[in-house]
Amino acid sequence: MRKIFVTGIGTDVGKTVVSSVLVEALKADYWKPIQTGSFYGTDSEKVQKLISNDKSQFHKEAFLLEKYMSPHAAAESEGIEIKLDDIKLPETSNDKMIIEGVGGIMVPLNKDHFVLDIIKKFDCEVILVIQNYLGSINHTLLSLEVLKYHKINVIGKIFNGPRHKLSEDIILHHSNYKFAGQINKETQITPEIISRYAEQFKSI
Protein backbone atom coordinates (compact mmCIF):
# COMPACT_ATOMS: atom_id res chain seq x y z
CA MET A 1 0.00 0.00 0.00
CA ARG A 2 1.20 3.49 -0.81
CA LYS A 3 1.36 5.63 2.34
CA ILE A 4 1.61 9.41 1.92
CA PHE A 5 2.22 11.36 5.11
CA VAL A 6 1.08 14.98 5.07
CA THR A 7 3.12 17.09 7.45
CA GLY A 8 3.69 20.80 7.76
CA ILE A 9 6.29 23.36 8.71
CA GLY A 10 4.19 24.13 11.78
CA THR A 11 0.69 24.14 13.21
CA ASP A 12 -2.33 25.46 11.28
CA VAL A 13 -0.56 25.69 7.93
CA GLY A 14 -3.26 23.83 5.99
CA LYS A 15 -2.46 20.13 6.36
CA THR A 16 -6.14 19.17 6.56
CA VAL A 17 -7.04 21.06 3.38
CA VAL A 18 -4.10 19.49 1.54
CA SER A 19 -5.02 16.07 2.94
CA SER A 20 -8.58 16.53 1.67
CA VAL A 21 -7.32 17.42 -1.80
CA LEU A 22 -5.02 14.38 -1.93
CA VAL A 23 -7.69 12.01 -0.59
CA GLU A 24 -10.02 13.20 -3.33
CA ALA A 25 -7.36 13.21 -6.04
CA LEU A 26 -6.18 9.66 -5.31
CA LYS A 27 -9.45 8.27 -3.91
CA ALA A 28 -7.28 7.28 -0.98
CA ASP A 29 -8.17 6.38 2.58
CA TYR A 30 -7.59 8.94 5.34
CA TRP A 31 -6.09 8.42 8.77
CA LYS A 32 -4.95 10.84 11.45
CA PRO A 33 -3.10 8.71 14.02
CA ILE A 34 -3.08 11.40 16.71
CA GLN A 35 -5.74 14.06 17.09
CA THR A 36 -5.49 16.82 19.65
CA GLY A 37 -8.19 19.41 20.31
CA SER A 38 -10.93 16.85 19.71
CA PHE A 39 -13.20 18.89 22.01
CA TYR A 40 -13.63 21.19 19.00
CA GLY A 41 -14.07 18.36 16.48
CA THR A 42 -11.68 16.16 14.51
CA ASP A 43 -9.82 16.60 11.25
CA SER A 44 -11.24 13.29 10.09
CA GLU A 45 -14.75 14.75 10.37
CA LYS A 46 -13.64 17.82 8.41
CA VAL A 47 -12.11 15.76 5.60
CA GLN A 48 -15.18 13.52 5.34
CA LYS A 49 -17.36 16.58 4.74
CA LEU A 50 -15.08 17.78 1.94
CA ILE A 51 -14.75 14.53 -0.01
CA SER A 52 -17.00 13.65 -2.94
CA ASN A 53 -15.80 10.18 -3.93
CA ASP A 54 -17.33 7.04 -2.40
CA LYS A 55 -14.16 4.91 -2.32
CA SER A 56 -12.24 6.60 0.51
CA GLN A 57 -12.52 5.15 3.99
CA PHE A 58 -11.84 7.06 7.19
CA HIS A 59 -9.99 5.30 9.97
CA LYS A 60 -10.21 5.76 13.71
CA GLU A 61 -7.49 7.72 15.47
CA ALA A 62 -4.98 5.77 17.55
CA PHE A 63 -5.07 8.58 20.11
CA LEU A 64 -7.94 11.05 20.46
CA LEU A 65 -7.05 13.85 22.87
CA GLU A 66 -9.39 16.64 23.92
CA LYS A 67 -7.02 19.52 24.57
CA TYR A 68 -5.55 21.64 21.80
CA MET A 69 -1.93 21.18 22.86
CA SER A 70 1.20 19.37 21.76
CA PRO A 71 0.42 15.62 21.81
CA HIS A 72 2.79 14.83 24.68
CA ALA A 73 1.26 17.60 26.81
CA ALA A 74 -2.35 16.80 25.87
CA ALA A 75 -1.76 13.12 26.66
CA GLU A 76 -0.14 13.88 30.01
CA SER A 77 -3.08 16.11 30.98
CA GLU A 78 -5.41 13.14 30.40
CA GLY A 79 -3.19 10.61 32.17
CA ILE A 80 -2.27 8.89 28.91
CA GLU A 81 1.09 7.94 27.46
CA ILE A 82 1.40 7.89 23.71
CA LYS A 83 3.38 4.78 22.79
CA LEU A 84 4.68 4.31 19.28
CA ASP A 85 3.92 0.58 19.47
CA ASP A 86 0.23 1.39 20.02
CA ILE A 87 0.01 3.22 16.69
CA LYS A 88 -0.87 0.52 14.18
CA LEU A 89 -1.64 0.97 10.50
CA PRO A 90 -5.37 0.42 9.84
CA GLU A 91 -6.42 -2.53 7.71
CA THR A 92 -8.01 -1.60 4.41
CA SER A 93 -8.55 -2.90 0.89
CA ASN A 94 -7.52 0.45 -0.57
CA ASP A 95 -4.01 0.63 -1.99
CA LYS A 96 -3.47 4.28 -1.02
CA MET A 97 -3.66 6.04 2.32
CA ILE A 98 -3.21 9.68 3.27
CA ILE A 99 -1.86 9.96 6.80
CA GLU A 100 -2.11 13.40 8.37
CA GLY A 101 0.35 14.40 11.03
CA VAL A 102 -0.10 16.69 14.00
CA GLY A 103 1.87 19.93 13.85
CA GLY A 104 5.35 19.61 12.33
CA ILE A 105 7.80 16.73 12.09
CA MET A 106 9.57 17.43 15.38
CA VAL A 107 6.43 17.69 17.48
CA PRO A 108 6.92 15.38 20.51
CA LEU A 109 4.64 12.42 21.11
CA ASN A 110 6.32 11.48 24.40
CA LYS A 111 9.74 11.82 26.02
CA ASP A 112 11.45 9.82 23.29
CA HIS A 113 9.48 10.03 20.06
CA PHE A 114 8.38 12.64 17.57
CA VAL A 115 5.97 12.81 14.62
CA LEU A 116 9.03 11.95 12.53
CA ASP A 117 9.06 8.51 14.15
CA ILE A 118 5.57 7.73 12.82
CA ILE A 119 6.80 8.57 9.32
CA LYS A 120 9.78 6.25 9.77
CA LYS A 121 7.77 3.46 11.38
CA PHE A 122 5.43 3.14 8.40
CA ASP A 123 8.05 4.03 5.76
CA CYS A 124 5.88 6.84 4.40
CA GLU A 125 6.41 9.17 1.50
CA VAL A 126 6.05 12.79 2.63
CA ILE A 127 4.28 15.87 1.39
CA LEU A 128 5.43 19.03 3.19
CA VAL A 129 2.81 21.77 3.49
CA ILE A 130 4.21 25.30 3.54
CA GLN A 131 2.39 28.49 4.42
CA ASN A 132 3.99 31.90 4.09
CA TYR A 133 4.46 33.82 7.33
CA LEU A 134 7.34 35.55 9.09
CA GLY A 135 9.76 32.72 9.82
CA SER A 136 8.37 30.30 7.26
CA ILE A 137 11.58 30.18 5.22
CA ASN A 138 13.56 29.12 8.26
CA HIS A 139 10.93 26.58 9.34
CA THR A 140 10.69 25.14 5.82
CA LEU A 141 14.41 24.73 5.21
CA LEU A 142 14.99 23.27 8.67
CA SER A 143 12.14 20.79 8.16
CA LEU A 144 13.56 19.72 4.82
CA GLU A 145 17.04 19.31 6.31
CA VAL A 146 15.68 17.01 9.04
CA LEU A 147 13.78 14.94 6.48
CA LYS A 148 16.89 14.72 4.29
CA TYR A 149 19.08 13.71 7.25
CA HIS A 150 16.69 10.86 8.09
CA LYS A 151 16.53 9.78 4.43
CA ILE A 152 12.78 10.33 4.21
CA ASN A 153 11.30 10.21 0.71
CA VAL A 154 9.87 13.70 0.22
CA ILE A 155 7.70 13.55 -2.89
CA GLY A 156 6.80 17.21 -2.92
CA LYS A 157 6.22 20.59 -1.37
CA ILE A 158 2.80 22.23 -1.48
CA PHE A 159 2.37 25.93 -0.81
CA ASN A 160 -0.93 26.72 0.87
CA GLY A 161 -2.55 30.11 1.40
CA PRO A 162 -1.62 33.66 0.34
CA ARG A 163 1.23 33.91 -2.14
CA HIS A 164 4.56 35.53 -1.26
CA LYS A 165 6.86 35.22 -4.25
CA LEU A 166 10.08 36.30 -2.51
CA SER A 167 9.69 33.64 0.17
CA GLU A 168 8.64 30.98 -2.31
CA ASP A 169 11.61 31.75 -4.58
CA ILE A 170 14.10 31.34 -1.72
CA ILE A 171 12.53 28.05 -0.61
CA LEU A 172 12.47 26.65 -4.15
CA HIS A 173 16.05 27.77 -4.82
CA HIS A 174 17.46 26.17 -1.67
CA SER A 175 15.70 22.82 -1.77
CA ASN A 176 15.90 20.16 -4.43
CA TYR A 177 12.57 18.57 -3.58
CA LYS A 178 9.79 18.77 -6.12
CA PHE A 179 7.32 21.65 -6.07
CA ALA A 180 4.05 19.70 -6.16
CA GLY A 181 1.60 22.57 -6.39
CA GLN A 182 -0.13 25.59 -4.92
CA ILE A 183 -3.42 25.91 -3.06
CA ASN A 184 -4.52 29.51 -2.89
CA LYS A 185 -6.33 31.24 -0.05
CA GLU A 186 -10.04 30.60 -0.61
CA THR A 187 -12.87 32.52 1.03
CA GLN A 188 -14.54 29.21 1.81
CA ILE A 189 -13.41 25.59 1.56
CA THR A 190 -16.16 23.46 0.00
CA PRO A 191 -16.30 20.01 -1.64
CA GLU A 192 -16.39 21.79 -5.00
CA ILE A 193 -13.18 23.67 -4.22
CA ILE A 194 -11.49 20.47 -3.04
CA SER A 195 -12.57 18.63 -6.22
CA ARG A 196 -11.21 21.45 -8.37
CA TYR A 197 -7.79 21.32 -6.73
CA ALA A 198 -7.81 17.52 -6.77
CA GLU A 199 -7.56 17.58 -10.56
CA GLN A 200 -4.07 19.07 -10.22
CA PHE A 201 -2.77 16.31 -7.96
CA LYS A 202 -4.00 13.09 -9.58
CA SER A 203 -0.53 12.20 -10.80
CA ILE A 204 1.31 12.91 -7.56
N, C-alpha and C positions, 0 to 999 in steps of 0.2 A: 504494500500500500504506500502511496505517495503521501508524505506528511509535510505540510508547509506550516511553519511556525511564524505567526505574525507578531513581531515585537516592535517596540518604538524607542525613540531616543529619550523618552520620558513618559510621564503620566499625562493623559488627556491630549494626546497628539493625533488621535483619529484611528486607533487600531481597530475599533469595532466597525467603523464605516468601511475601512479597507477590508476587514474580514468578511463583511457582508457582500462586498463587491466580488471578492474571490470565491466565496461560497456559491454565489449566483453564476459567476463566469464558468466555474469548473463543475457545477452541480455536485459539489463536495459536501461531506459531512462537516459539522462544526462542533468543536469542543473547547471549552475554557476550563482547564484543570483546576485553577484557583480563582475564585471570585471573592473580592472584598466589596464592602459597601452594599451587600445584598438587601439590607433594610430598604434601600431605594430602588430595588429591582436588579435584575441580572442582565449581563450582556447577551446571554443566550436568548433571553426573551426579546431583546431589542433586535437581534439578528433575525429571529424567526418572523418578526413582523415586517421585515424588509425584503424577505426572499419570496420569489414568485414560483420557482421550480418546485416540483413535488418529489424529487429524488433525494434531496438532502435530509439527513437525519441530525437531530440535535441531542448531544450526549450530556449526561448528568455530570456536574462538577465533582471533582475528587474532594475538594474542600470549599465549603460555602460559608463565608464569614460575614457577619453583619456589619462590622464597622468599616468605614472608608479610611483605611490605614494601610501601611506596608503589611504584607502578609504575615511576617513574623510577629509584628506587634498586634495585629488583629487577632491572630491565633492565640497569642499569650493572654490577651484580654478575655478570651472565652475559655481559657484553660485547655487549649488544644495545642498539640505539637504537630507541625507539618512534617511528615516523613516522606522522603523521596520514594521509598519502597511502597508507600501506600498510593502513589500516583500511577495508575495502570491504564494503558491504552485501551479505550473502549473497543468492544467487538462490533464489527459492522461488515456488511457485504459490499459496501462502497470501496472503490479503490483509491479514493482521494479524501484527505481530511485536512481541514483548516483548523489549526490549533492557535488560539489567541492567548498571548501571555498577559501578565499583569505588570503594569509599569514598564521599566526598561530591563535590559538583560542582567544587570547587576543588582536587581532588587532582591533582598534576602528573603528566603523562605523560612529559615531557621538559623541556628548559630553557624552551620557549616555549609549550607547550600544556597544557591541563587537560582533565579529564573534560567540562567545559562545552563544549569545542570539538568533541567527538564529537556532543553534542546538537545543536549548531548546524550541523555538517556535514551531518547527515541530516535536519535540520528536524523533530526529534521533538517530540511532545507529552510532557509530563513528569508523572509521579506522584512526589511527595515522601514518603518514608517517615520517620515521626517516632517515636522511642522516648523515653519519659520518663526522664530522669536529670538530675543536677545539671549545669546548663549547657545543657539541651536547648532552653529557650526562646530563649536567645541564638543558638544554632546554627541553630534553625529560622527565626527572623526574619531573620537574616543571609542564610541560603540563599535565602529567598524574595525578599529585596531584590536579590540578585545576579541571580536568574532574571528578575525584573521589569525590571531595568536592561537586560538583554540581550534583552528582548522575547520571552522563551521562553513558549510556551503551556503553562501549568501547568493540567492538567485536574483535579487533586485532591490532597488531602493524606490520607494514611492513617496513623492511629495504630496502632502495633504494640507489643504487650507489656502489662505491668501498667498499669492506669489511674492517672492522677493528675489529678483534676478541676481543681485550681487552675491547673496548668500548661496543660492543654488549653484552659481558658477564656481564658487570656491569649493563647495562640496563635491561637485562633479569632477573638477580638475584634480582634486587630491585623493580621489578614491577610484579604484579600477573596477568596482562592482557595477553591474548593469543598472542603468536608469530604466525602471520598469514602467513608469508612468506618473501622471499627475491627476489628482482629484482636487478640483477647485472648491472654494468656499461656496456652499449652496445656502440659500435662505431657509430651505427646509429639506430634510432627507426623507425621501419617499421610496416605495418600491420601484416606481418608474425611474427615479434618478439612479437608483442602484442598478437597475437593468440596463440603463443607458451606459453607465461606466463599465459594466460587466463585459460589454462587447469589445472593449479595448484590451481585456486581460484574458481572453480565452486561450491564448497561445502561451501563457506564462509557464 
